[in-house]
Amino acid sequence: MKAEVINPFLESARLVIEQVIQVSPSTGSLGIKNVELIQDHIWIQIGMTGQMNGNVIFGIHERVALRMVSAMMGGFVLTEMDEMGQSAISELGNMISGNASTILSNQGVNVDITPPKVVKSEHVTAFLPQKALSIPLLMDGIGELDIQVMIS
């Protein structure tokens, strides 16, 4: 898997987070890691088809997701990831992936994305660990968002 495949998602995530959450994220270290279920985490899964096939998964600790959603909602503090919170975090994943697919299209790579699927760790019954190209985005005062790309 080439490292370049993650760049459109990284670029898009930075732009969307700056616009919607009002914070400029910094980038952690790029690496290959096993995507594993972690307690108290939320995953936003976006499928891709076309010239790139696979999944992009945004992994977020639930506390961080709540902070992100609260910032998206103008400071309205959420204390639990309810239906509205899940909808907001899902839309964040959709915005990032939509922008990334536009960036890819501008580079001559045609992809279609699926609607986002939000998964909480406690609701997963079957999971096969997979290797992914991964890079964390670090948001001051909020926490970390992991971008994990699994492309075949």
C-alpha positions in Angstrom: 0.0 0.0 0.0 1.4 3.4 -1.0 1.6 6.2 1.5 0.1 8.6 -1.1 -3.3 7.1 -0.7 -3.8 8.6 2.7 -2.8 12.1 1.7 -6.1 13.2 0.2 -7.9 12.1 3.5 -5.3 13.8 5.6 -5.5 17.0 3.6 -9.3 16.9 3.7 -9.5 16.1 7.4 -7.3 19.1 8.2 -9.5 21.4 6.2 -12.8 20.1 7.5 -11.6 20.1 11.1 -10.3 23.7 10.8 -13.6 24.9 9.3 -16.1 22.9 11.5 -14.3 22.5 14.8 -12.2 25.7 14.7 -8.9 24.0 15.6 -5.8 23.4 13.4 -4.7 19.8 13.8 -1.1 18.7 13.7 -0.1 15.4 12.1 1.4 12.5 14.0 3.6 9.7 12.5 2.5 7.7 9.5 2.7 4.0 10.0 1.1 0.6 9.3 -0.9 -0.7 12.2 -3.4 -3.4 13.0 -6.9 -1.9 13.2 -8.2 -3.4 16.4 -11.2 -2.8 18.6 -10.4 -0.5 21.5 -12.8 0.0 24.4 -14.7 3.3 24.5 -14.0 4.1 20.8 -16.2 5.1 17.9 -15.3 4.3 14.3 -16.7 6.1 11.2 -16.3 3.7 8.3 -16.5 4.9 4.7 -16.3 2.4 1.9 -14.7 3.2 -1.5 -15.2 1.7 -4.9 -13.8 2.6 -8.3 -10.1 3.0 -9.0 -9.5 2.5 -5.3 -11.3 -0.2 -3.4 -11.4 -0.5 0.4 -12.3 1.4 3.5 -11.3 4.5 5.3 -11.9 4.3 9.1 -11.7 7.3 11.4 -11.1 6.1 14.9 -11.9 8.4 17.8 -12.1 7.9 21.6 -15.7 8.6 22.7 -14.5 11.5 24.9 -12.8 13.1 21.9 -15.8 12.5 19.7 -18.0 14.3 22.3 -15.6 17.3 22.3 -15.6 17.4 18.5 -19.4 17.2 18.3 -19.7 19.9 21.0 -17.4 22.2 19.0 -19.5 21.5 15.8 -22.6 22.5 17.7 -21.3 25.8 18.7 -20.2 24.8 22.2 -23.4 22.9 23.2 -21.9 20.3 25.6 -22.8 16.7 25.0 -22.2 14.3 27.8 -23.1 11.1 25.9 -23.0 10.0 22.3 -26.7 10.1 21.6 -28.4 9.9 18.2 -27.7 13.6 17.5 -24.0 13.2 18.4 -23.7 10.1 16.2 -25.4 12.0 13.3 -22.9 14.9 13.7 -19.8 12.7 13.9 -21.1 10.7 10.9 -21.5 13.9 8.9 -18.0 14.9 9.9 -16.7 11.6 8.3 -18.9 12.2 5.3 -17.5 15.7 4.8 -13.9 14.6 5.1 -14.5 11.6 2.7 -16.4 13.7 0.2 -13.7 16.3 0.1 -11.0 13.6 -0.2 -12.9 12.0 -3.1 -13.0 15.4 -4.9 -9.2 15.7 -4.3 -8.7 12.2 -5.7 -10.9 13.1 -8.7 -8.8 16.2 -9.4 -5.8 13.9 -9.4 -7.4 11.7 -12.0 -8.5 8.9 -9.6 -12.2 8.2 -9.7 -13.8 6.8 -6.6 -17.3 6.5 -5.2 -17.8 6.6 -1.4 -20.5 4.9 0.7 -22.5 6.7 3.3 -20.7 6.7 6.7 -21.4 3.9 9.1 -20.8 4.8 12.8 -19.8 1.9 15.0 -19.3 2.0 18.8 -16.9 -0.6 20.2 -19.5 -2.1 22.5 -21.8 -2.9 19.6 -19.4 -4.9 17.5 -19.9 -8.6 17.6 -17.6 -9.9 15.0 -14.4 -8.2 13.9 -11.3 -9.4 11.9 -8.2 -7.3 12.6 -6.7 -5.8 9.5 -3.6 -3.9 8.6 -4.1 -0.3 7.6 -2.0 2.7 6.7 -2.6 5.0 9.7 -1.9 8.6 10.7 -3.2 10.4 13.8 -4.4 14.0 13.7 -3.7 15.8 17.0 -6.2 18.5 18.0 -5.1 20.8 20.8 -7.6 20.7 23.7 -9.7 18.1 22.0 -7.7 14.9 21.4 -6.7 12.6 18.6 -8.5 11.4 15.4 -6.9 8.4 13.7 -7.2 8.1 10.0 -6.8 4.5 8.9 -6.9 3.6 5.2 -7.3 0.0 3.9 -7.1 0.0 0.1 -6.7 -3.0 -2.2 
